[in-house]
């Protein structure tokens, strides 16, 4: 009965939308650069109204519900001359326009992030970008799910509530949880230097509908990011400025509910404008396994004000609170039993936790002139994190970790665009100082009841970083990039564990210089070749880094990369990249969160990544990606490990999707994801064979076939009810075989998105 009422409501909503559309008009268009390529994320406004839109990945946009009359349509994008077009809107009709934008050689006025002067067309490394319109259409509840759109990336979901999941990228399988990837949101680092895990980064606190874009850097290729960028970097940007009101409501299996809202609204303050952005999320689920309830809430607010024509100031606030139960992992014999795969292991306890997070960031931007812009920033983080967890299948063994963490960071960077003779140079240089304090306490527990106080530690970690990078546009055939980054670390560890004498240790004098070099060449219109060599590093893990009697050096990572990109208007886009990635010494965790590590020694990763997007017909989109990665331990003190594969790295990752919308505005999306086999045993004694997964989505576009006004949708995950594990690893204790994090069987969700 309730379901019938929901369908009746949605049907009425669709009918009302159709009636209103007849009384007004709309405009559809395509944004093209002077080079003939489509342009995404271009801001289009109907002057004199509150109507506007951003172009999607195919350069297209739709603005609906425009009152009858004559208007000026204005398009703008950073680094391009603005363009305007006069239009006449008639009742029930669609105005179709095509707008060409011309690139400006000199413009830095709107840059608000570090590296803003660096141009996309000069990138020498593999960087994938996922934009707002794509994110909206995916109906996401967690920002990490965006990574399914990036070639060569696989999410290894632990499915432990609010615990940060891992993802595999460039042959590293611990990104996100074990510190193998740098993750930033609006320039605020999510990586914890001495928190739940060295480099632990929780993306639960990002609101998907509020993401403007995410740039995914592969490997240690960028000077903008430091020691966590072994596998690469995720640089999230939230929405800035604009006039919009977006709503997303979604509910489904396992009593899951997700509500997200985002809006932007400028206000006149005297003769100046105050730009405001706000977003919120509330998410709850009972989970698909026993003891897996999860509740979280997110808030994000941004205020920007132009103090003068050349200076603006921005305040960005984020808050998150989450509480969850965690089912733990299960042994193989239970995983393959359909009646028991959704239950906890026999001796499991009441695992779970809670987390509170707040960050504040202030940016001051000043333009000295149209070619030189300074960004000065400072941010702070306050966080407390409590987790109850068990890492075995025997009786007992649950522990509680309670961590309080405070971060203070400041920095400045200078963006510039200049000429050296006839050569255009785009460059950035910067300084950053990071200071983190953490108090770590631990107990032996039983079903969340404290028994024995076991750990009492206080950390202080500081880092100073300097970086610079320049792009030299010598000719279209040769555009080299040179960069360098220097990092130095200091800190201390105070040990006050029960039953042991108090001890204070100092961090080893650890520093590293990371060079980056490469070039890009446009061989003909739409076809580019790129190649680069980049160096990165990671600090020694755990308490060993505080042993001043041992001379420990950072582990070095060298990446060698080459590839081609080809784009033909909005119909065809191809990206093929090959890479070799060598590490001087690597430490690997044997099982997630176990705290048990082994020395992998010198390792090598070799691979190919292919991304393809085709739009053969209007409203028909085909996308695919394929990645092949081979890992090998090259040199190790344990010679029996040489030649073995690195743990938990799939040999192949394949993703295919088909998206088609009828003229009636009804549409469907099918996606297939295939994950190849990977080693789970240190000596490769065990392998998980991988899985193939199919998802489907059916939707109705409010406002018309090409409209981005919103959708009514039904999503079906795991269409063929596949029994698979989103993560598998060597078993705990001495039970032998593998342990599994089971993934949900077939499940459904229904929802609506609405964009004003």
C-alpha positions in Angstrom: 0.0 0.0 0.0 2.8 2.4 0.9 4.7 1.5 -2.3 1.5 2.3 -4.3 1.3 5.7 -2.7 4.9 6.4 -3.6 4.3 5.5 -7.2 1.2 7.7 -7.3 3.2 10.6 -5.9 6.0 10.2 -8.4 3.5 9.8 -11.3 1.8 13.1 -10.2 5.2 14.8 -10.0 6.0 13.7 -13.6 2.6 14.9 -14.9 2.9 18.3 -13.1 6.4 18.8 -14.5 5.0 18.1 -18.0 2.2 20.7 -17.7 4.6 23.4 -16.4 7.0 22.7 -19.2 4.3 23.4 -21.8 3.8 26.9 -20.3 7.4 27.8 -20.4 10.4 27.1 -22.7 13.9 25.7 -22.5 17.3 26.0 -24.1 19.6 23.2 -25.1 23.2 23.7 -26.2 26.7 22.6 -26.9 29.9 24.2 -25.7 32.9 24.0 -28.1 36.4 25.3 -27.7 38.2 27.0 -30.5 40.2 23.8 -31.1 36.9 22.0 -31.8 36.7 19.9 -28.6 33.7 19.8 -26.3 34.0 21.6 -23.0 32.6 20.3 -19.7 31.9 22.2 -16.4 31.3 25.5 -18.3 28.9 27.8 -16.4 25.9 29.0 -18.4 23.5 31.6 -17.1 20.3 33.2 -18.4 20.9 36.8 -17.4 18.1 38.5 -15.6 16.9 35.2 -14.1 18.1 32.6 -11.5 18.3 30.0 -14.3 21.6 28.4 -15.1 23.5 25.1 -15.7 26.9 23.5 -16.2 27.9 21.7 -19.4 28.3 17.9 -19.0 31.2 15.6 -20.1 29.9 15.8 -23.7 29.8 19.6 -23.6 26.0 19.7 -23.5 23.6 21.6 -21.2 19.9 22.0 -20.7 18.1 24.9 -18.9 14.4 24.3 -18.4 11.4 26.3 -17.1 12.4 29.6 -18.6 9.6 32.2 -18.8 8.6 33.3 -22.3 10.7 36.3 -23.5 14.1 37.4 -24.9 17.3 36.8 -22.9 21.0 36.9 -23.1 22.7 33.5 -22.6 26.2 33.9 -21.0 28.9 31.1 -20.9 32.1 31.4 -18.8 35.0 29.1 -17.9 38.3 29.8 -16.2 41.0 30.6 -18.8 38.5 31.4 -21.6 36.9 34.5 -22.9 33.3 34.8 -21.9 30.7 34.4 -24.7 27.1 35.5 -24.9 24.2 34.7 -27.2 20.8 36.4 -27.6 17.9 33.9 -27.5 14.1 34.1 -27.7 12.2 31.6 -25.6 8.7 30.6 -26.7 6.1 28.5 -24.8 6.6 24.8 -25.1 9.5 25.2 -27.5 13.2 24.4 -27.2 15.9 26.9 -28.3 19.1 25.0 -29.6 22.4 26.9 -29.4 26.0 26.3 -30.0 28.6 28.4 -28.2 32.3 28.7 -29.0 34.8 29.7 -26.3 38.2 31.1 -27.0 41.1 30.4 -24.7 42.8 33.4 -23.0 46.6 33.5 -22.7 46.5 35.4 -19.5 43.9 35.2 -16.8 44.3 34.2 -13.1 41.5 36.2 -11.6 39.3 33.2 -10.6 42.0 30.8 -9.4 41.2 29.6 -5.8 43.3 26.4 -5.5 47.0 25.6 -5.7 48.2 24.8 -9.1 45.4 26.7 -10.8 47.7 28.2 -13.4 48.6 24.7 -14.7 46.6 23.8 -17.8 44.8 20.6 -18.5 46.0 20.5 -22.1 49.7 20.5 -20.8 49.3 17.5 -18.4 52.2 15.0 -18.9 50.8 12.5 -16.4 47.7 10.3 -16.3 45.0 12.3 -14.6 41.3 11.3 -14.7 38.6 13.9 -13.9 35.1 13.1 -12.9 32.7 16.1 -12.9 29.5 17.2 -11.2 27.1 16.0 -13.9 28.5 12.5 -14.0 28.4 12.3 -10.2 24.7 13.4 -10.1 23.7 10.7 -12.5 25.3 7.9 -10.5 23.0 8.5 -7.5 25.9 8.0 -5.0 25.8 7.8 -1.3 29.5 7.7 -0.7 32.2 9.7 -2.5 34.5 6.6 -2.9 32.0 5.1 -5.3 33.1 7.7 -7.9 36.3 5.7 -8.3 34.4 3.1 -10.3 34.6 5.7 -13.1 38.4 5.7 -13.2 40.4 3.2 -15.3 42.5 0.8 -13.2 40.9 1.6 -9.9 39.1 -1.1 -7.8 37.3 -0.5 -4.5 38.1 -3.1 -1.9 35.1 -2.6 0.5 35.7 -3.9 4.0 31.9 -3.3 4.7 32.7 -2.4 8.3 30.4 0.6 8.7 32.2 3.9 9.1 35.6 2.3 8.7 37.5 3.8 5.7 37.6 1.3 2.8 40.7 0.6 0.6 41.0 0.9 -3.1 43.6 -0.4 -5.5 45.4 1.9 -7.9 48.6 1.5 -9.8 49.2 -1.8 -8.2 48.9 -0.6 -4.6 46.1 -2.2 -2.7 46.0 -0.2 0.5 45.0 3.3 -0.8 42.5 5.0 1.5 43.0 2.9 4.6 46.8 2.2 4.7 48.2 5.5 3.4 49.1 4.6 -0.1 47.1 7.5 -1.7 46.9 11.2 -0.8 43.3 12.4 -0.4 42.3 16.1 -0.2 39.1 18.0 -0.1 39.3 21.7 -1.0 43.0 21.5 0.0 42.4 20.0 3.4 44.2 16.7 3.8 42.2 13.7 5.0 45.2 11.6 5.6 46.0 11.0 9.3 49.7 11.0 10.0 49.4 9.4 13.4 45.7 8.5 13.7 43.8 5.2 13.1 46.5 4.2 10.6 49.4 6.0 9.1 47.8 7.7 6.1 44.2 6.6 6.9 41.7 8.8 5.0 38.0 8.6 5.5 35.8 9.7 2.5 32.6 9.1 4.4 32.7 12.8 5.3 32.3 14.0 1.7 28.8 14.8 0.4 28.6 13.4 -3.2 26.0 15.9 -4.5 28.3 18.7 -3.3 31.4 17.6 -5.3 32.2 19.9 -8.2 34.9 17.5 -9.5 37.6 15.1 -8.5 41.0 14.9 -10.2 42.6 11.5 -9.8 46.4 11.6 -10.2 48.0 8.3 -10.9 51.3 7.6 -9.1 53.6 10.2 -7.5 53.3 12.4 -10.6 52.3 15.8 -9.0 54.5 18.2 -7.0 51.3 19.5 -5.3 51.0 16.4 -3.0 53.5 14.7 -0.7 54.3 11.4 0.9 51.0 9.6 0.6 50.9 9.8 -3.2 52.5 6.3 -3.8 49.5 5.0 -5.8 48.3 8.5 -6.6 46.1 11.4 -5.3 42.4 12.2 -5.1 41.8 15.9 -5.2 38.2 16.7 -4.4 36.7 20.1 -5.0 33.3 21.1 -3.6 31.0 23.5 -5.4 31.9 27.2 -5.4 29.6 30.1 -6.2 26.7 29.8 -8.6 22.9 29.7 -8.3 21.4 26.3 -7.8 19.2 24.2 -5.5 19.8 20.4 -5.8 18.0 17.6 -3.9 18.6 13.9 -3.8 16.4 11.4 -2.0 17.0 7.7 -2.1 15.7 4.6 -0.3 16.0 0.9 -0.7 17.0 -2.5 0.5 18.2 -3.1 4.1 16.1 -0.1 5.2 18.6 2.2 3.6 17.8 5.9 3.3 19.9 8.7 1.9 19.0 12.4 1.7 21.3 15.1 0.2 20.8 18.7 -0.4 23.1 21.4 -1.9 22.4 25.0 -2.8 24.3 28.1 -3.9 23.0 31.6 -3.6 24.8 35.0 -3.9 23.7 37.9 -1.7 24.2 41.6 -2.3 26.2 43.1 0.6 26.4 46.8 -0.1 27.9 47.2 -3.6 29.6 43.7 -3.4 28.5 40.1 -3.5 28.6 37.5 -0.8 28.7 34.0 -2.4 27.3 31.2 -0.3 27.2 27.4 -0.7 25.7 24.9 1.6 25.2 21.1 1.6 24.0 18.5 3.9 23.6 14.7 4.0 21.8 12.2 6.2 22.4 8.5 5.6 21.2 5.4 7.4 21.1 1.7 6.8 20.6 -1.5 8.7 23.2 -3.1 6.5 23.0 -6.4 4.5 24.7 -8.5 7.2 24.1 -9.1 10.9 25.3 -6.2 13.1 26.0 -3.7 10.4 23.8 -0.6 11.1 25.4 2.7 10.1 24.2 6.3 10.6 26.0 9.4 9.5 25.4 13.0 8.9 27.4 15.6 7.0 27.4 19.4 6.8 29.4 21.7 4.5 29.2 25.5 4.3 31.3 27.9 2.2 31.2 31.8 2.2 33.3 33.9 -0.2 33.6 37.7 -0.3 35.4 40.0 -2.6 37.2 42.5 -0.3 38.5 44.4 -3.2 38.6 43.9 -7.0 41.9 42.0 -6.5 41.4 40.3 -3.2 38.8 37.8 -2.0 38.5 35.8 1.2 36.8 32.4 1.7 35.7 30.4 4.8 35.0 26.7 4.3 33.5 24.6 7.1 32.9 20.9 7.2 31.4 18.6 9.9 30.8 14.9 10.1 29.4 12.5 12.7 29.0 8.8 12.2 28.1 5.8 14.4 28.1 2.2 13.3 28.2 -1.5 14.1 30.6 -3.7 12.3 30.1 -7.4 11.4 33.7 -8.4 11.1 35.0 -10.9 8.6 34.0 -14.5 8.0 36.0 -17.7 7.1 35.7 -19.4 3.7 33.4 -22.3 4.8 30.8 -19.7 6.0 31.2 -17.4 3.0 30.1 -20.2 0.6 27.2 -21.2 2.8 24.2 -19.1 1.4 22.3 -19.4 4.7 25.3 -18.2 6.8 27.1 -15.6 4.7 25.0 -12.8 6.1 25.8 -13.8 9.7 28.7 -12.9 11.9 31.5 -15.4 12.5 30.9 -17.8 15.4 33.1 -16.0 17.9 32.5 -12.5 16.6 31.7 -9.7 19.1 29.9 -6.4 19.0 32.4 -4.5 16.8 31.7 -0.9 15.7 32.6 2.6 16.5 31.9 6.3 16.2 33.6 9.3 14.8 33.2 13.1 14.9 35.1 15.4 12.6 35.2 19.2 12.0 37.5 21.2 9.8 37.8 25.0 9.1 39.7 26.5 6.3 40.3 30.2 5.4 41.7 31.2 2.0 42.9 34.7 1.0 43.4 35.2 -2.7 45.1 38.3 -4.1 45.8 39.1 -7.8 48.9 41.3 -8.2 47.9 41.6 -11.9 46.3 39.4 -14.5 49.3 37.0 -14.7 50.2 36.6 -11.0 48.0 35.4 -8.2 48.8 34.6 -4.6 46.9 32.1 -2.4 47.4 32.2 1.4 45.6 29.6 3.5 45.2 28.1 6.9 43.1 25.2 8.1 42.4 23.2 11.3 40.9 19.8 12.0 39.4 18.5 15.3 38.6 14.8 15.4 37.8 12.0 17.8 37.5 8.4 16.7 36.5 5.3 18.7 36.6 1.8 17.2 36.0 -1.7 18.6 37.5 -4.4 16.4 38.4 -8.1 16.5 41.0 -9.6 14.1 40.6 -13.3 14.7 38.1 -16.2 14.8 39.1 -17.6 18.2 37.4 -16.7 21.5 38.3 -13.2 22.8 40.6 -10.7 21.3 38.5 -7.6 20.8 40.2 -4.2 21.3 39.2 -0.6 21.6 41.1 2.3 20.0 40.3 5.8 21.0 42.1 8.6 19.2 41.8 12.4 19.6 43.5 14.3 16.8 44.1 18.0 16.1 45.7 19.5 13.0 46.9 23.0 12.2 48.3 23.8 8.7 49.2 27.0 6.9 50.7 27.7 3.5 51.0 29.9 0.5 51.4 29.4 -3.2 52.0 31.6 -6.1 50.3 30.9 -9.5 51.7 32.6 -12.6 51.5 32.8 -16.4 54.4 34.6 -18.1 56.4 34.7 -21.3 60.1 33.9 -21.9 60.6 35.3 -25.3 58.0 33.5 -27.4 57.5 30.7 -24.9 54.4 30.7 -22.6 55.2 29.5 -19.1 52.6 28.5 -16.6 54.0 27.9 -13.2 53.2 27.4 -9.5 55.4 27.5 -6.4 54.4 27.0 -2.8 55.3 26.5 0.9 53.3 24.4 3.4 53.6 23.7 7.1 51.6 20.9 8.8 51.3 20.2 12.5 49.4 17.2 13.9 48.8 16.2 17.5 47.2 12.9 18.4 46.4 11.1 21.7 46.0 7.3 21.3 44.5 5.1 24.0 43.8 1.4 23.8 42.0 -1.3 25.8 41.4 -5.0 25.7 37.6 -5.3 25.5 34.8 -7.8 25.4 31.7 -6.8 23.5 32.7 -3.1 24.0 33.3 -3.5 27.7 36.8 -2.4 28.8 38.9 -4.9 30.5 42.6 -3.9 30.5 44.2 -0.6 29.7 46.9 -1.4 27.1 48.1 1.7 25.3 48.6 5.4 26.1 50.6 7.3 23.5 51.0 10.9 22.4 52.3 11.9 19.0 53.4 15.1 17.5 54.2 15.2 13.8 55.4 18.2 11.8 56.3 18.6 8.2 57.6 21.5 6.0 57.1 21.3 2.3 58.2 23.4 -0.7 57.3 22.8 -4.3 57.6 24.3 -7.8 56.4 23.3 -11.2 56.6 25.0 -14.6 55.0 24.2 -18.0 56.8 25.5 -21.0 54.7 25.8 -24.2 57.6 25.8 -26.7 55.4 24.5 -29.5 52.4 22.3 -29.9 54.8 19.4 -30.6 56.9 19.9 -27.4 55.5 21.2 -24.1 57.8 20.0 -21.3 57.0 20.2 -17.6 59.6 20.4 -14.9 58.9 20.1 -11.2 60.4 19.4 -7.8 59.1 18.9 -4.3 61.0 18.9 -1.0 59.6 17.6 2.3 61.2 17.4 5.7 59.6 15.8 8.9 60.0 16.3 12.6 58.1 14.9 15.6 58.0 12.9 18.8 56.3 9.9 20.4 55.6 9.8 24.1 55.0 6.2 25.3 53.2 5.9 28.6 51.7 2.4 28.2 50.6 0.7 31.5 53.3 -1.4 33.1 56.1 0.2 31.1 58.4 3.2 32.0 57.5 6.5 30.4 59.6 7.1 27.4 59.9 9.9 24.8 61.3 9.2 21.4 62.2 11.7 18.6 61.4 11.2 15.0 64.4 10.4 12.8 65.6 13.3 10.7 63.6 12.4 7.6 63.6 14.4 4.4 63.2 13.8 0.7 63.6 15.6 -2.6 61.2 14.5 -5.4 61.9 15.5 -9.0 59.2 15.3 -11.8 59.8 15.7 -15.5 57.9 15.0 -18.7 56.5 16.4 -21.9 53.4 16.4 -24.0 53.0 16.7 -27.7 50.0 17.4 -29.9 50.8 15.4 -33.1 47.5 16.5 -34.8 44.2 18.0 -33.6 42.8 15.8 -30.9 45.8 13.4 -30.7 48.3 13.9 -27.9 51.4 11.9 -26.7 52.6 12.3 -23.1 55.4 10.8 -21.1 56.9 11.5 -17.6 59.2 10.3 -15.0 58.3 11.1 -11.4 59.7 10.3 -7.9 57.8 10.0 -4.6 58.4 8.6 -1.2 56.9 7.2 2.0 58.1 7.3 5.6 59.1 4.2 7.6 56.0 2.7 9.2 54.9 2.6 12.8 57.0 3.1 15.8 60.2 2.2 14.0 60.4 5.7 12.6 61.0 7.0 16.1 64.1 4.8 16.7 66.9 7.3 16.6 69.5 4.5 16.9 68.5 3.2 13.5 69.3 5.1 10.3 66.1 4.8 8.3 65.6 6.5 5.0 62.2 7.1 3.3 61.2 4.4 0.8 61.5 5.8 -2.8 59.1 5.3 -5.6 60.0 5.9 -9.2 57.3 6.0 -11.9 57.9 5.8 -15.6 54.8 6.5 -17.7 53.9 7.1 -21.4 50.5 7.2 -23.2 48.3 8.7 -25.9 45.0 10.6 -25.8 42.7 11.0 -28.7 39.4 13.0 -28.8 37.1 13.5 -31.8 34.6 16.3 -30.9 32.0 14.8 -28.5 31.8 11.4 -30.2 35.0 9.6 -29.3 37.6 9.7 -26.5 40.4 7.3 -25.9 43.2 7.2 -23.4 45.9 4.5 -23.3 48.7 4.6 -20.8 51.6 2.2 -19.9 53.6 2.5 -16.7 56.4 0.9 -14.7 56.6 1.7 -11.0 59.5 0.7 -8.8 59.9 0.9 -5.0 63.2 0.7 -3.1 61.6 -0.9 0.0 58.0 -1.6 0.8 56.2 -2.7 3.9 52.8 -4.5 3.5 50.1 -5.2 6.0 49.1 -8.9 5.9 45.4 -8.4 6.7 43.3 -5.2 7.0 43.7 -3.5 10.3 45.7 -6.3 11.8 48.8 -4.3 12.5 50.9 -7.1 11.3 53.4 -6.2 8.5 56.0 -7.9 6.4 58.9 -6.6 4.4 58.1 -6.8 0.7 61.6 -5.4 -0.2 62.1 -4.0 -3.6 59.0 -4.3 -5.8 58.0 -3.5 -9.4 54.6 -2.9 -10.9 54.0 -2.9 -14.6 50.7 -2.2 -16.4 48.5 -0.8 -19.1 45.3 1.3 -18.6 42.8 1.9 -21.3 39.8 4.3 -21.1 37.3 4.7 -23.9 34.1 6.8 -24.3 31.9 6.7 -27.4 28.7 8.6 -28.2 27.7 7.2 -31.6 24.2 8.5 -31.4 22.5 11.4 -29.5 21.5 10.2 -26.1 23.5 6.9 -26.4 26.7 6.7 -24.4 29.2 3.8 -24.3 32.1 3.8 -21.8 34.7 1.2 -21.0 38.0 0.8 -19.3 40.5 -2.0 -19.0 43.6 -2.3 -16.8 46.3 -5.0 -16.6 48.7 -4.9 -13.7 51.5 -7.2 -12.9 53.3 -6.9 -9.6 56.5 -8.6 -8.5 58.8 -8.7 -5.4 62.2 -8.1 -7.0 64.6 -8.3 -4.0 63.9 -9.5 -0.5 65.8 -10.7 2.5 63.6 -13.8 2.3 64.7 -15.1 -1.1 61.6 -17.4 -1.3 59.4 -14.3 -1.8 61.3 -13.1 -4.8 59.2 -13.4 -7.9 56.0 -13.5 -5.9 53.1 -11.1 -6.4 52.2 -8.2 -4.1 49.1 -8.9 -2.0 45.5 -8.1 -3.1 46.3 -6.5 -6.5 43.9 -7.7 -9.2 45.7 -8.6 -12.4 42.8 -7.2 -14.5 40.1 -4.7 -13.9 37.4 -4.2 -16.6 34.4 -1.8 -16.6 31.8 -1.4 -19.3 28.7 0.7 -19.2 25.9 1.6 -21.7 23.6 4.6 -21.2 20.6 5.3 -23.4 17.8 7.8 -23.1 14.7 7.7 -25.3 13.1 10.9 -26.7 10.3 10.3 -24.2 12.9 11.0 -21.5 12.9 7.3 -20.2 16.3 5.8 -20.1 18.4 2.9 -18.8 22.0 2.2 -17.8 23.7 -1.1 -17.6 27.2 -1.6 -16.2 29.5 -4.6 -16.0 32.5 -4.8 -13.7 35.0 -7.7 -13.9 37.8 -8.1 -11.3 40.5 -10.6 -12.1 42.3 -12.9 -9.6 44.7 -11.7 -7.0 47.1 -13.2 -4.4 46.1 -13.1 -0.8 48.9 -15.2 0.8 52.4 -13.7 1.5 53.9 -16.6 -0.3 51.1 -16.6 -2.9 49.7 -19.8 -1.5 46.2 -18.5 -1.9 44.4 -16.6 -4.6 41.0 -15.1 -4.8 39.5 -15.7 -8.3 37.7 -12.4 -8.6 34.2 -11.8 -9.8 31.9 -10.3 -12.5 29.2 -7.9 -11.4 26.3 -6.4 -13.4 24.3 -3.4 -12.2 21.2 -1.7 -13.8 19.5 1.6 -13.5 16.1 2.8 -15.0 15.2 6.4 -15.0 13.0 9.2 -16.2 14.6 12.6 -16.9 12.5 15.4 -15.5 12.2 18.2 -18.1 13.1 16.1 -21.2 15.4 13.6 -22.7 18.5 15.9 -22.5 17.5 17.7 -19.4 19.6 17.8 -16.2 16.7 19.0 -14.1 16.5 15.8 -12.3 15.6 12.1 -12.4 13.2 9.6 -11.0 15.1 6.3 -10.9 15.3 2.7 -9.8 18.7 1.2 -9.3 19.4 -2.6 -9.2 22.7 -3.6 -7.8 24.2 -7.1 -8.4 21.5 -7.8 -11.0 22.3 -11.6 -11.2 22.6 -12.1 -7.5 26.3 -13.0 -7.6 27.9 -14.3 -4.4 31.2 -12.4 -4.2 33.5 -10.9 -1.8 34.5 -7.2 -2.1 37.7 -8.1 -0.2 39.5 -11.4 0.6 42.8 -12.0 2.4 44.7 -14.7 4.3 42.8 -16.0 7.3 43.5 -14.8 10.8 44.7 -17.2 13.5 45.6 -20.7 12.3 42.3 -21.6 10.6 43.9 -21.6 7.2 42.5 -20.6 3.8 41.0 -17.2 3.3 38.9 -14.7 5.1 36.2 -12.7 3.4 34.2 -9.5 3.5 31.0 -10.6 1.7 29.3 -8.1 -0.6 25.5 -7.6 -0.8 23.4 -9.9 -3.0 20.8 -8.4 -5.3 19.4 -5.2 -3.9 17.2 -2.3 -5.0 16.9 1.4 -4.4 14.4 4.0 -5.7 14.7 7.7 -5.6 14.5 11.2 -7.1 16.9 14.0 -7.8 15.7 17.5 -8.5 17.8 20.4 -9.7 16.5 24.0 -9.8 
